């Protein structure tokens, strides 16, 4: 339900969808608010955790993104998108050991070029390759 530009709902999926739309329009703070409201209503809503992580990652708030991705995978352990982003965020905060641990678990995940790119980037940051 929409009233004067504000989304008023108690449905986590609707709040999550609103958050994605806000983010697409560049309304980052409103997106964060929508995702957080969805997660207050349903703390195990893994999609909301992942989307909030994406927003924080785009804002270079990597530690907050890591927290969100970890919460996502605690509810949906095999989410390759969250795991790829989690590995990347760990490498960007300097925890290359953790980043490599996660990236290596994904190396056979659908043989995605992104997985191998992230693994290579993480190895390069860790100094394992030049």
C-alpha positions in Angstrom: 0.0 0.0 0.0 1.4 3.4 -0.9 0.4 6.7 0.7 2.0 10.0 -0.3 5.1 8.4 -1.6 5.6 6.2 1.5 5.2 2.4 1.5 2.9 1.3 4.3 2.8 -2.5 4.7 3.6 -5.2 7.1 4.6 -7.7 4.4 8.3 -8.3 4.3 8.3 -9.3 0.6 6.6 -6.0 -0.3 9.0 -4.1 1.8 11.9 -5.9 0.2 10.5 -5.2 -3.3 10.1 -1.5 -2.3 13.7 -1.5 -1.1 14.9 -2.8 -4.5 13.0 -0.1 -6.3 14.3 2.6 -4.0 17.8 1.4 -4.6 17.3 1.3 -8.4 16.2 4.9 -8.2 19.2 5.9 -6.1 17.2 6.4 -2.9 19.7 4.5 -0.9 18.6 5.6 2.6 15.0 4.7 1.9 16.2 1.4 0.4 18.1 0.6 3.6 15.1 1.6 5.7 12.7 -0.7 3.7 15.1 -3.7 3.9 15.5 -3.2 7.7 11.8 -3.0 8.2 11.3 -6.2 6.3 14.0 -7.9 8.4 12.4 -6.6 11.7 9.2 -8.3 10.6 10.9 -11.5 9.4 14.5 -11.8 10.7 15.0 -15.1 8.8 14.1 -13.4 5.5 17.4 -14.3 3.7 16.6 -12.3 0.5 16.3 -9.1 2.6 19.7 -9.8 4.2 21.3 -10.3 0.8 19.7 -7.1 -0.7 20.8 -5.0 2.3 24.3 -6.5 1.9 24.4 -5.3 -1.7 23.4 -1.8 -0.7 26.1 -1.7 2.0 28.7 -3.1 -0.5 27.8 -0.5 -3.1 28.4 2.2 -0.4 31.8 0.7 0.5 30.4 -0.2 4.0 32.0 -3.6 3.7 31.8 -4.7 7.4 28.1 -4.1 7.4 27.8 -5.9 4.1 29.7 -8.9 5.6 27.3 -9.0 8.5 24.3 -9.1 6.1 25.8 -11.7 3.8 26.7 -13.9 6.9 23.1 -13.6 8.1 21.9 -14.5 4.6 23.9 -17.6 4.4 22.9 -18.6 8.0 19.4 -19.0 6.5 20.3 -20.0 3.0 23.7 -21.7 3.2 24.2 -22.4 -0.5 23.4 -18.9 -1.9 26.3 -18.5 -4.4 25.5 -14.8 -5.0 25.9 -14.0 -1.3 28.9 -16.2 -1.0 30.7 -14.5 -3.9 30.0 -11.1 -2.5 31.0 -12.2 1.0 34.4 -13.4 -0.3 34.9 -10.1 -2.2 34.0 -8.0 0.8 36.3 -10.0 3.1 39.1 -9.4 0.6 38.3 -5.7 0.5 38.6 -5.4 4.3 41.9 -7.2 4.2 40.8 -10.6 5.5 42.1 -12.5 2.5 42.4 -15.8 4.4 38.6 -15.8 5.0 38.0 -14.6 1.4 40.0 -17.4 -0.1 38.4 -20.0 2.1 34.9 -18.9 0.8 36.0 -18.3 -2.8 37.6 -21.8 -3.0 34.4 -23.4 -1.9 32.7 -21.8 -4.9 35.3 -22.7 -7.5 33.0 -25.5 -8.8 29.8 -23.6 -8.4 28.3 -23.7 -11.9 31.7 -22.8 -13.4 30.7 -19.2 -13.4 33.2 -16.8 -14.8 32.4 -14.5 -11.9 33.5 -17.1 -9.4 36.8 -17.6 -11.1 37.3 -13.9 -11.5 36.6 -13.3 -7.8 38.9 -16.1 -6.8 41.6 -14.7 -9.0 41.1 -11.2 -7.6 41.2 -12.5 -4.0 44.3 -14.5 -4.7 46.0 -11.5 -6.2 45.0 -9.3 -3.2 46.4 -12.1 -0.9 49.7 -12.1 -2.8 49.3 -15.6 -4.1 49.5 -14.5 -7.7 50.9 -11.4 -9.4 
